[in-house]
Amino acid sequence: MNGSNGIYYTKIRDDTTSIPAAGATTVSFGENIPMGALESIVIRLTTVNTTNAVLADMGNLISNLRLTLNGTVFFDFRQAVSGGDNNNPSSIGYFLNSIGGRSVEKPSDLTKEAYFVIPCGLQVDQGVGRIETVLGYAAAAAAVASGTFQMWARYNTATQTSTVIAPATSFTHANAISQVVVRIPELSKGQVVSGVLVQNDTPQDELGSQGIRIMTQSAYGLDIDFLRCFNGDLMNGVMYADDDVSDTQLTYAQEVAGTIFIPTFNLVGGDLILQVDSNAATTRTYTPVLVSAYNAREQAGTRQTVSVAGNTSKAILDHVE
């Protein structure tokens, strides 16, 4: 970090090939990064494309993203519904905005520009760090002529939490109430579960009146609107780009159909047990957000006098308080 304190940015990658196309594609690469308190990874994606290549936001083109730092996976996300023809807010954009990251875009039909800020809170030790990326794109709905891909690292000595997006647990539901055990890996001391993202395999909620019950936090199942009331979604809490609605501002919504983020208020004690009332035979995935304390150390030299705290647990609670 060149002896800096506070916020510091460095570019990891800049190319014109790691972009989506009219057909599904996967890109993978590894890049060296400097030492320091890595608060987040930033992806900047632009395209020049035919009309209606992406009906809603650019996050719909990301089908999966896996990030690994020095052999440790810290972000493993698979989007249940993706593709340029999905005319709904993307699950990955909604997810990042729910956990203190950021997914924003300049709405436009023919020239896209999107940003994905992925919180991590990891220490890159002395020497050279190595970040490996596997990024799967779903097919755009029309031709993509050109574009750019950039990956940046944002360092922050005021980072307070480490965040790991663990692999999802999948569950095949019948038209019935089922118990779902979301597997929680033990990755660090003091680790807590700050929330879980539930995705259906279609853009439909397909939940009955009993909704979802977190066994340790409720005596009853909470229906989908009840859950969206308390996670902030119903307060126009979903923000995404849709150039058919506006090309000068983002669009607000009260839900992402088929997807919901449920805060779990830093649960401890192992696997997360849910009771889910499904009113259709379907497959859902359950992606846990694991958070642990991280105290970055300031270094000598020129420094900021105002800190920006990187804290995933606090960001999640800000949506519900």
Contacts in CASP RR format, 6 or more apart in sequence:
PFRMAT RR
TARGET T0000
AUTHOR 0000-0000-0000
METHOD contacts of the structure
MODEL  1
MNGSNGIYYTKIRDDTTSIPAAGATTVSFGENIPMGALESIVIRLTTVNT
TNAVLADMGNLISNLRLTLNGTVFFDFRQAVSGGDNNNPSSIGYFLNSIG
GRSVEKPSDLTKEAYFVIPCGLQVDQGVGRIETVLGYAAAAAAVASGTFQ
MWARYNTATQTSTVIAPATSFTHANAISQVVVRIPELSKGQVVSGVLVQN
DTPQDELGSQGIRIMTQSAYGLDIDFLRCFNGDLMNGVMYADDDVSDTQL
TYAQEVAGTIFIPTFNLVGGDLILQVDSNAATTRTYTPVLVSAYNAREQA
GTRQTVSVAGNTSKAILDHVE
1 8 0 8 1.000
1 34 0 8 1.000
1 35 0 8 1.000
1 36 0 8 1.000
1 37 0 8 1.000
1 155 0 8 1.000
1 157 0 8 1.000
1 299 0 8 1.000
2 8 0 8 1.000
2 34 0 8 1.000
3 299 0 8 1.000
3 300 0 8 1.000
3 301 0 8 1.000
4 155 0 8 1.000
4 299 0 8 1.000
4 301 0 8 1.000
4 302 0 8 1.000
4 303 0 8 1.000
5 157 0 8 1.000
5 298 0 8 1.000
5 299 0 8 1.000
5 301 0 8 1.000
5 302 0 8 1.000
5 303 0 8 1.000
5 304 0 8 1.000
6 155 0 8 1.000
6 156 0 8 1.000
6 157 0 8 1.000
6 158 0 8 1.000
6 298 0 8 1.000
6 303 0 8 1.000
6 304 0 8 1.000
6 307 0 8 1.000
6 308 0 8 1.000
7 154 0 8 1.000
7 155 0 8 1.000
7 156 0 8 1.000
7 304 0 8 1.000
7 308 0 8 1.000
8 154 0 8 1.000
8 155 0 8 1.000
8 156 0 8 1.000
9 42 0 8 1.000
9 152 0 8 1.000
9 153 0 8 1.000
9 154 0 8 1.000
9 155 0 8 1.000
10 33 0 8 1.000
10 34 0 8 1.000
10 152 0 8 1.000
10 153 0 8 1.000
10 155 0 8 1.000
11 150 0 8 1.000
11 151 0 8 1.000
11 152 0 8 1.000
11 153 0 8 1.000
12 31 0 8 1.000
12 33 0 8 1.000
12 41 0 8 1.000
12 131 0 8 1.000
12 151 0 8 1.000
12 152 0 8 1.000
12 153 0 8 1.000
13 29 0 8 1.000
13 31 0 8 1.000
13 149 0 8 1.000
13 150 0 8 1.000
13 151 0 8 1.000
14 148 0 8 1.000
14 149 0 8 1.000
14 150 0 8 1.000
14 151 0 8 1.000
15 148 0 8 1.000
15 149 0 8 1.000
16 146 0 8 1.000
16 147 0 8 1.000
16 148 0 8 1.000
16 149 0 8 1.000
17 27 0 8 1.000
17 149 0 8 1.000
18 27 0 8 1.000
18 29 0 8 1.000
18 135 0 8 1.000
18 149 0 8 1.000
19 45 0 8 1.000
19 47 0 8 1.000
19 137 0 8 1.000
19 144 0 8 1.000
19 146 0 8 1.000
19 147 0 8 1.000
19 148 0 8 1.000
19 149 0 8 1.000
20 47 0 8 1.000
20 61 0 8 1.000
20 137 0 8 1.000
20 138 0 8 1.000
20 139 0 8 1.000
20 140 0 8 1.000
20 144 0 8 1.000
21 137 0 8 1.000
21 139 0 8 1.000
21 140 0 8 1.000
21 144 0 8 1.000
22 53 0 8 1.000
22 139 0 8 1.000
22 140 0 8 1.000
22 142 0 8 1.000
22 143 0 8 1.000
22 144 0 8 1.000
23 137 0 8 1.000
23 139 0 8 1.000
23 140 0 8 1.000
24 63 0 8 1.000
24 136 0 8 1.000
24 137 0 8 1.000
24 138 0 8 1.000
24 139 0 8 1.000
25 136 0 8 1.000
25 137 0 8 1.000
26 134 0 8 1.000
26 135 0 8 1.000
26 136 0 8 1.000
26 137 0 8 1.000
27 133 0 8 1.000
27 134 0 8 1.000
27 135 0 8 1.000
27 136 0 8 1.000
27 137 0 8 1.000
27 149 0 8 1.000
28 132 0 8 1.000
28 133 0 8 1.000
28 134 0 8 1.000
28 135 0 8 1.000
29 132 0 8 1.000
29 133 0 8 1.000
30 130 0 8 1.000
30 131 0 8 1.000
30 132 0 8 1.000
30 133 0 8 1.000
31 130 0 8 1.000
31 131 0 8 1.000
31 133 0 8 1.000
31 151 0 8 1.000
32 128 0 8 1.000
32 129 0 8 1.000
32 130 0 8 1.000
33 124 0 8 1.000
33 128 0 8 1.000
33 129 0 8 1.000
33 130 0 8 1.000
33 131 0 8 1.000
33 153 0 8 1.000
34 124 0 8 1.000
34 128 0 8 1.000
34 129 0 8 1.000
34 153 0 8 1.000
35 124 0 8 1.000
35 125 0 8 1.000
35 126 0 8 1.000
35 127 0 8 1.000
35 128 0 8 1.000
35 129 0 8 1.000
36 123 0 8 1.000
36 124 0 8 1.000
36 155 0 8 1.000
36 296 0 8 1.000
37 121 0 8 1.000
37 123 0 8 1.000
37 124 0 8 1.000
37 155 0 8 1.000
37 156 0 8 1.000
37 157 0 8 1.000
37 159 0 8 1.000
37 294 0 8 1.000
37 296 0 8 1.000
37 297 0 8 1.000
38 69 0 8 1.000
38 120 0 8 1.000
38 121 0 8 1.000
38 122 0 8 1.000
38 123 0 8 1.000
38 124 0 8 1.000
38 153 0 8 1.000
38 154 0 8 1.000
38 155 0 8 1.000
38 159 0 8 1.000
39 119 0 8 1.000
39 120 0 8 1.000
39 121 0 8 1.000
39 154 0 8 1.000
39 155 0 8 1.000
39 156 0 8 1.000
39 159 0 8 1.000
39 310 0 8 1.000
40 101 0 8 1.000
40 117 0 8 1.000
40 118 0 8 1.000
40 119 0 8 1.000
40 120 0 8 1.000
40 121 0 8 1.000
40 153 0 8 1.000
40 154 0 8 1.000
40 156 0 8 1.000
41 67 0 8 1.000
41 75 0 8 1.000
41 117 0 8 1.000
41 118 0 8 1.000
41 120 0 8 1.000
41 131 0 8 1.000
41 151 0 8 1.000
41 152 0 8 1.000
41 153 0 8 1.000
41 154 0 8 1.000
42 115 0 8 1.000
42 116 0 8 1.000
42 117 0 8 1.000
42 118 0 8 1.000
42 150 0 8 1.000
42 151 0 8 1.000
42 152 0 8 1.000
42 153 0 8 1.000
42 154 0 8 1.000
43 115 0 8 1.000
43 116 0 8 1.000
43 118 0 8 1.000
43 149 0 8 1.000
43 150 0 8 1.000
43 151 0 8 1.000
43 152 0 8 1.000
44 113 0 8 1.000
44 114 0 8 1.000
44 115 0 8 1.000
44 148 0 8 1.000
44 149 0 8 1.000
44 150 0 8 1.000
44 151 0 8 1.000
44 152 0 8 1.000
45 58 0 8 1.000
45 112 0 8 1.000
45 113 0 8 1.000
45 114 0 8 1.000
45 115 0 8 1.000
45 116 0 8 1.000
45 147 0 8 1.000
45 148 0 8 1.000
45 149 0 8 1.000
45 150 0 8 1.000
46 111 0 8 1.000
46 112 0 8 1.000
46 113 0 8 1.000
46 114 0 8 1.000
46 147 0 8 1.000
46 148 0 8 1.000
47 53 0 8 1.000
47 58 0 8 1.000
47 111 0 8 1.000
47 112 0 8 1.000
47 140 0 8 1.000
47 144 0 8 1.000
47 145 0 8 1.000
47 146 0 8 1.000
47 147 0 8 1.000
48 110 0 8 1.000
48 111 0 8 1.000
48 144 0 8 1.000
48 145 0 8 1.000
48 146 0 8 1.000
48 147 0 8 1.000
49 110 0 8 1.000
49 111 0 8 1.000
49 112 0 8 1.000
49 140 0 8 1.000
49 142 0 8 1.000
49 143 0 8 1.000
49 144 0 8 1.000
49 145 0 8 1.000
50 110 0 8 1.000
50 142 0 8 1.000
50 143 0 8 1.000
50 144 0 8 1.000
50 145 0 8 1.000
51 109 0 8 1.000
51 110 0 8 1.000
51 142 0 8 1.000
52 109 0 8 1.000
52 141 0 8 1.000
52 142 0 8 1.000
53 84 0 8 1.000
53 112 0 8 1.000
53 140 0 8 1.000
53 141 0 8 1.000
53 142 0 8 1.000
53 143 0 8 1.000
53 144 0 8 1.000
54 60 0 8 1.000
54 61 0 8 1.000
54 83 0 8 1.000
54 84 0 8 1.000
54 112 0 8 1.000
54 140 0 8 1.000
54 141 0 8 1.000
55 84 0 8 1.000
55 85 0 8 1.000
55 86 0 8 1.000
55 87 0 8 1.000
55 141 0 8 1.000
55 242 0 8 1.000
55 244 0 8 1.000
56 84 0 8 1.000
56 86 0 8 1.000
56 87 0 8 1.000
56 88 0 8 1.000
56 89 0 8 1.000
56 90 0 8 1.000
56 240 0 8 1.000
56 241 0 8 1.000
56 242 0 8 1.000
57 89 0 8 1.000
57 90 0 8 1.000
57 93 0 8 1.000
57 103 0 8 1.000
57 105 0 8 1.000
57 114 0 8 1.000
57 240 0 8 1.000
57 241 0 8 1.000
57 242 0 8 1.000
58 90 0 8 1.000
58 105 0 8 1.000
58 112 0 8 1.000
58 114 0 8 1.000
58 241 0 8 1.000
59 79 0 8 1.000
59 82 0 8 1.000
59 90 0 8 1.000
59 92 0 8 1.000
59 93 0 8 1.000
59 103 0 8 1.000
59 114 0 8 1.000
59 116 0 8 1.000
60 79 0 8 1.000
60 82 0 8 1.000
60 83 0 8 1.000
60 84 0 8 1.000
60 86 0 8 1.000
60 88 0 8 1.000
60 90 0 8 1.000
60 138 0 8 1.000
61 82 0 8 1.000
61 83 0 8 1.000
61 84 0 8 1.000
61 137 0 8 1.000
61 138 0 8 1.000
61 140 0 8 1.000
62 79 0 8 1.000
62 82 0 8 1.000
62 90 0 8 1.000
62 92 0 8 1.000
62 116 0 8 1.000
62 135 0 8 1.000
62 136 0 8 1.000
62 137 0 8 1.000
62 138 0 8 1.000
63 78 0 8 1.000
63 79 0 8 1.000
63 82 0 8 1.000
63 83 0 8 1.000
63 136 0 8 1.000
63 137 0 8 1.000
63 138 0 8 1.000
64 77 0 8 1.000
64 78 0 8 1.000
64 79 0 8 1.000
64 134 0 8 1.000
64 135 0 8 1.000
64 136 0 8 1.000
65 75 0 8 1.000
65 77 0 8 1.000
65 92 0 8 1.000
65 133 0 8 1.000
65 134 0 8 1.000
65 135 0 8 1.000
65 136 0 8 1.000
66 73 0 8 1.000
66 75 0 8 1.000
66 76 0 8 1.000
66 77 0 8 1.000
66 133 0 8 1.000
66 134 0 8 1.000
66 135 0 8 1.000
67 73 0 8 1.000
67 74 0 8 1.000
67 75 0 8 1.000
67 76 0 8 1.000
67 118 0 8 1.000
67 120 0 8 1.000
67 131 0 8 1.000
67 132 0 8 1.000
67 133 0 8 1.000
68 74 0 8 1.000
68 131 0 8 1.000
68 132 0 8 1.000
68 133 0 8 1.000
69 120 0 8 1.000
69 122 0 8 1.000
69 124 0 8 1.000
69 129 0 8 1.000
69 130 0 8 1.000
69 131 0 8 1.000
70 124 0 8 1.000
70 125 0 8 1.000
70 129 0 8 1.000
70 130 0 8 1.000
71 130 0 8 1.000
71 132 0 8 1.000
73 164 0 8 1.000
74 120 0 8 1.000
74 122 0 8 1.000
74 163 0 8 1.000
74 164 0 8 1.000
74 165 0 8 1.000
75 118 0 8 1.000
75 120 0 8 1.000
75 164 0 8 1.000
75 165 0 8 1.000
76 165 0 8 1.000
76 166 0 8 1.000
76 167 0 8 1.000
76 168 0 8 1.000
77 92 0 8 1.000
77 95 0 8 1.000
77 165 0 8 1.000
77 287 0 8 1.000
78 168 0 8 1.000
78 285 0 8 1.000
78 287 0 8 1.000
79 90 0 8 1.000
79 91 0 8 1.000
79 92 0 8 1.000
79 138 0 8 1.000
79 199 0 8 1.000
80 91 0 8 1.000
80 199 0 8 1.000
80 200 0 8 1.000
80 201 0 8 1.000
80 259 0 8 1.000
80 284 0 8 1.000
80 285 0 8 1.000
81 88 0 8 1.000
81 91 0 8 1.000
81 199 0 8 1.000
81 200 0 8 1.000
81 201 0 8 1.000
81 202 0 8 1.000
81 203 0 8 1.000
81 258 0 8 1.000
81 259 0 8 1.000
82 90 0 8 1.000
82 91 0 8 1.000
82 138 0 8 1.000
83 138 0 8 1.000
83 139 0 8 1.000
83 140 0 8 1.000
83 141 0 8 1.000
84 138 0 8 1.000
84 139 0 8 1.000
84 140 0 8 1.000
84 141 0 8 1.000
85 141 0 8 1.000
86 203 0 8 1.000
87 242 0 8 1.000
88 203 0 8 1.000
88 256 0 8 1.000
88 257 0 8 1.000
89 238 0 8 1.000
89 240 0 8 1.000
89 253 0 8 1.000
89 256 0 8 1.000
90 103 0 8 1.000
90 240 0 8 1.000
90 256 0 8 1.000
91 197 0 8 1.000
91 199 0 8 1.000
91 256 0 8 1.000
91 259 0 8 1.000
92 103 0 8 1.000
92 116 0 8 1.000
93 103 0 8 1.000
93 116 0 8 1.000
93 240 0 8 1.000
94 103 0 8 1.000
94 238 0 8 1.000
94 240 0 8 1.000
94 256 0 8 1.000
94 259 0 8 1.000
94 261 0 8 1.000
95 197 0 8 1.000
95 261 0 8 1.000
95 287 0 8 1.000
96 102 0 8 1.000
96 103 0 8 1.000
96 116 0 8 1.000
96 117 0 8 1.000
96 118 0 8 1.000
97 103 0 8 1.000
97 238 0 8 1.000
97 239 0 8 1.000
98 197 0 8 1.000
98 231 0 8 1.000
98 261 0 8 1.000
98 316 0 8 1.000
98 319 0 8 1.000
99 119 0 8 1.000
99 163 0 8 1.000
99 194 0 8 1.000
99 195 0 8 1.000
99 261 0 8 1.000
99 289 0 8 1.000
99 312 0 8 1.000
99 315 0 8 1.000
99 316 0 8 1.000
100 119 0 8 1.000
100 312 0 8 1.000
100 315 0 8 1.000
100 316 0 8 1.000
101 117 0 8 1.000
101 118 0 8 1.000
101 119 0 8 1.000
101 315 0 8 1.000
102 115 0 8 1.000
102 116 0 8 1.000
102 117 0 8 1.000
103 114 0 8 1.000
103 115 0 8 1.000
103 116 0 8 1.000
103 117 0 8 1.000
103 240 0 8 1.000
104 114 0 8 1.000
104 115 0 8 1.000
104 239 0 8 1.000
104 241 0 8 1.000
104 250 0 8 1.000
105 112 0 8 1.000
105 113 0 8 1.000
105 114 0 8 1.000
105 115 0 8 1.000
105 240 0 8 1.000
105 241 0 8 1.000
105 250 0 8 1.000
106 112 0 8 1.000
106 113 0 8 1.000
106 114 0 8 1.000
106 241 0 8 1.000
107 241 0 8 1.000
107 242 0 8 1.000
107 243 0 8 1.000
107 245 0 8 1.000
107 246 0 8 1.000
107 247 0 8 1.000
107 248 0 8 1.000
107 249 0 8 1.000
107 250 0 8 1.000
107 251 0 8 1.000
108 243 0 8 1.000
108 247 0 8 1.000
109 243 0 8 1.000
109 247 0 8 1.000
114 241 0 8 1.000
117 154 0 8 1.000
119 163 0 8 1.000
119 310 0 8 1.000
119 312 0 8 1.000
119 315 0 8 1.000
120 162 0 8 1.000
120 163 0 8 1.000
120 164 0 8 1.000
121 159 0 8 1.000
121 161 0 8 1.000
121 162 0 8 1.000
121 163 0 8 1.000
121 294 0 8 1.000
121 310 0 8 1.000
122 162 0 8 1.000
122 294 0 8 1.000
123 294 0 8 1.000
123 296 0 8 1.000
131 153 0 8 1.000
133 151 0 8 1.000
156 296 0 8 1.000
156 308 0 8 1.000
156 310 0 8 1.000
157 296 0 8 1.000
157 297 0 8 1.000
157 298 0 8 1.000
157 299 0 8 1.000
157 307 0 8 1.000
158 296 0 8 1.000
158 307 0 8 1.000
158 308 0 8 1.000
158 309 0 8 1.000
158 310 0 8 1.000
159 294 0 8 1.000
159 296 0 8 1.000
159 309 0 8 1.000
159 310 0 8 1.000
160 293 0 8 1.000
160 294 0 8 1.000
160 295 0 8 1.000
160 309 0 8 1.000
160 310 0 8 1.000
160 311 0 8 1.000
160 314 0 8 1.000
161 291 0 8 1.000
161 292 0 8 1.000
161 293 0 8 1.000
161 294 0 8 1.000
161 310 0 8 1.000
161 311 0 8 1.000
161 312 0 8 1.000
161 313 0 8 1.000
161 314 0 8 1.000
162 188 0 8 1.000
162 291 0 8 1.000
162 292 0 8 1.000
162 293 0 8 1.000
162 294 0 8 1.000
163 289 0 8 1.000
163 290 0 8 1.000
163 291 0 8 1.000
163 312 0 8 1.000
164 187 0 8 1.000
164 188 0 8 1.000
164 289 0 8 1.000
164 290 0 8 1.000
164 291 0 8 1.000
165 287 0 8 1.000
165 288 0 8 1.000
165 289 0 8 1.000
165 290 0 8 1.000
166 184 0 8 1.000
166 185 0 8 1.000
166 187 0 8 1.000
166 287 0 8 1.000
166 288 0 8 1.000
166 290 0 8 1.000
167 287 0 8 1.000
168 197 0 8 1.000
168 199 0 8 1.000
168 285 0 8 1.000
168 286 0 8 1.000
168 287 0 8 1.000
168 288 0 8 1.000
169 180 0 8 1.000
169 181 0 8 1.000
169 182 0 8 1.000
169 183 0 8 1.000
169 285 0 8 1.000
169 286 0 8 1.000
170 283 0 8 1.000
170 284 0 8 1.000
170 285 0 8 1.000
170 286 0 8 1.000
171 178 0 8 1.000
171 180 0 8 1.000
171 276 0 8 1.000
171 283 0 8 1.000
171 284 0 8 1.000
171 285 0 8 1.000
171 286 0 8 1.000
172 281 0 8 1.000
172 282 0 8 1.000
172 283 0 8 1.000
173 276 0 8 1.000
173 278 0 8 1.000
173 280 0 8 1.000
173 281 0 8 1.000
173 282 0 8 1.000
173 283 0 8 1.000
173 284 0 8 1.000
174 278 0 8 1.000
174 281 0 8 1.000
175 278 0 8 1.000
175 279 0 8 1.000
175 280 0 8 1.000
175 281 0 8 1.000
176 277 0 8 1.000
176 278 0 8 1.000
177 210 0 8 1.000
177 275 0 8 1.000
177 276 0 8 1.000
177 277 0 8 1.000
177 278 0 8 1.000
178 275 0 8 1.000
178 276 0 8 1.000
178 278 0 8 1.000
179 273 0 8 1.000
179 274 0 8 1.000
179 275 0 8 1.000
179 276 0 8 1.000
180 273 0 8 1.000
180 274 0 8 1.000
180 275 0 8 1.000
180 276 0 8 1.000
180 284 0 8 1.000
180 286 0 8 1.000
181 271 0 8 1.000
181 272 0 8 1.000
181 273 0 8 1.000
181 274 0 8 1.000
182 196 0 8 1.000
182 271 0 8 1.000
182 272 0 8 1.000
182 273 0 8 1.000
182 274 0 8 1.000
182 286 0 8 1.000
182 288 0 8 1.000
183 271 0 8 1.000
184 193 0 8 1.000
184 270 0 8 1.000
184 271 0 8 1.000
184 272 0 8 1.000
184 288 0 8 1.000
184 290 0 8 1.000
185 290 0 8 1.000
186 270 0 8 1.000
187 290 0 8 1.000
187 292 0 8 1.000
188 290 0 8 1.000
188 292 0 8 1.000
189 292 0 8 1.000
190 268 0 8 1.000
190 292 0 8 1.000
190 293 0 8 1.000
191 268 0 8 1.000
191 290 0 8 1.000
191 291 0 8 1.000
191 292 0 8 1.000
192 266 0 8 1.000
192 267 0 8 1.000
192 268 0 8 1.000
192 290 0 8 1.000
192 291 0 8 1.000
192 292 0 8 1.000
192 313 0 8 1.000
193 264 0 8 1.000
193 266 0 8 1.000
193 267 0 8 1.000
193 268 0 8 1.000
193 270 0 8 1.000
193 272 0 8 1.000
193 288 0 8 1.000
193 289 0 8 1.000
193 290 0 8 1.000
193 291 0 8 1.000
194 263 0 8 1.000
194 264 0 8 1.000
194 265 0 8 1.000
194 266 0 8 1.000
194 289 0 8 1.000
194 290 0 8 1.000
194 291 0 8 1.000
194 312 0 8 1.000
194 313 0 8 1.000
194 316 0 8 1.000
195 261 0 8 1.000
195 262 0 8 1.000
195 263 0 8 1.000
195 264 0 8 1.000
195 288 0 8 1.000
195 289 0 8 1.000
195 316 0 8 1.000
196 261 0 8 1.000
196 262 0 8 1.000
196 264 0 8 1.000
196 272 0 8 1.000
196 274 0 8 1.000
196 286 0 8 1.000
196 287 0 8 1.000
196 288 0 8 1.000
196 289 0 8 1.000
197 259 0 8 1.000
197 260 0 8 1.000
197 261 0 8 1.000
197 262 0 8 1.000
197 286 0 8 1.000
197 287 0 8 1.000
197 289 0 8 1.000
198 212 0 8 1.000
198 259 0 8 1.000
198 260 0 8 1.000
198 261 0 8 1.000
198 262 0 8 1.000
198 284 0 8 1.000
198 285 0 8 1.000
198 286 0 8 1.000
199 258 0 8 1.000
199 259 0 8 1.000
199 284 0 8 1.000
199 285 0 8 1.000
199 287 0 8 1.000
200 206 0 8 1.000
200 258 0 8 1.000
200 259 0 8 1.000
200 282 0 8 1.000
200 283 0 8 1.000
200 284 0 8 1.000
201 282 0 8 1.000
201 283 0 8 1.000
201 284 0 8 1.000
202 258 0 8 1.000
202 282 0 8 1.000
203 257 0 8 1.000
203 258 0 8 1.000
204 257 0 8 1.000
204 258 0 8 1.000
204 280 0 8 1.000
205 224 0 8 1.000
205 257 0 8 1.000
205 258 0 8 1.000
205 260 0 8 1.000
206 258 0 8 1.000
206 278 0 8 1.000
206 279 0 8 1.000
206 280 0 8 1.000
206 282 0 8 1.000
207 223 0 8 1.000
207 224 0 8 1.000
207 276 0 8 1.000
207 277 0 8 1.000
207 278 0 8 1.000
207 279 0 8 1.000
208 223 0 8 1.000
208 277 0 8 1.000
208 278 0 8 1.000
208 279 0 8 1.000
209 223 0 8 1.000
209 277 0 8 1.000
210 220 0 8 1.000
210 221 0 8 1.000
210 223 0 8 1.000
210 275 0 8 1.000
210 277 0 8 1.000
211 221 0 8 1.000
211 222 0 8 1.000
211 223 0 8 1.000
211 224 0 8 1.000
211 227 0 8 1.000
211 276 0 8 1.000
211 277 0 8 1.000
212 221 0 8 1.000
212 222 0 8 1.000
212 224 0 8 1.000
212 227 0 8 1.000
212 260 0 8 1.000
212 262 0 8 1.000
212 274 0 8 1.000
212 275 0 8 1.000
212 276 0 8 1.000
212 277 0 8 1.000
213 220 0 8 1.000
213 221 0 8 1.000
213 222 0 8 1.000
213 274 0 8 1.000
213 275 0 8 1.000
213 276 0 8 1.000
214 262 0 8 1.000
214 264 0 8 1.000
214 267 0 8 1.000
214 272 0 8 1.000
214 273 0 8 1.000
214 274 0 8 1.000
215 273 0 8 1.000
215 274 0 8 1.000
215 275 0 8 1.000
216 267 0 8 1.000
216 273 0 8 1.000
217 264 0 8 1.000
217 265 0 8 1.000
217 267 0 8 1.000
221 275 0 8 1.000
221 277 0 8 1.000
224 260 0 8 1.000
225 234 0 8 1.000
227 260 0 8 1.000
227 262 0 8 1.000
228 234 0 8 1.000
228 254 0 8 1.000
228 255 0 8 1.000
228 260 0 8 1.000
230 263 0 8 1.000
230 320 0 8 1.000
231 260 0 8 1.000
231 261 0 8 1.000
231 262 0 8 1.000
231 263 0 8 1.000
231 319 0 8 1.000
231 320 0 8 1.000
232 319 0 8 1.000
232 320 0 8 1.000
233 254 0 8 1.000
233 255 0 8 1.000
233 256 0 8 1.000
233 260 0 8 1.000
234 254 0 8 1.000
234 255 0 8 1.000
235 254 0 8 1.000
236 252 0 8 1.000
236 253 0 8 1.000
236 254 0 8 1.000
237 252 0 8 1.000
237 253 0 8 1.000
237 254 0 8 1.000
237 319 0 8 1.000
238 252 0 8 1.000
238 253 0 8 1.000
238 254 0 8 1.000
238 255 0 8 1.000
238 256 0 8 1.000
239 250 0 8 1.000
239 251 0 8 1.000
239 252 0 8 1.000
239 253 0 8 1.000
240 250 0 8 1.000
240 251 0 8 1.000
240 253 0 8 1.000
241 250 0 8 1.000
241 251 0 8 1.000
242 251 0 8 1.000
245 251 0 8 1.000
263 316 0 8 1.000
263 317 0 8 1.000
263 319 0 8 1.000
263 320 0 8 1.000
264 272 0 8 1.000
265 317 0 8 1.000
266 291 0 8 1.000
266 313 0 8 1.000
272 286 0 8 1.000
272 288 0 8 1.000
274 286 0 8 1.000
276 284 0 8 1.000
278 284 0 8 1.000
289 312 0 8 1.000
289 316 0 8 1.000
291 312 0 8 1.000
291 313 0 8 1.000
END
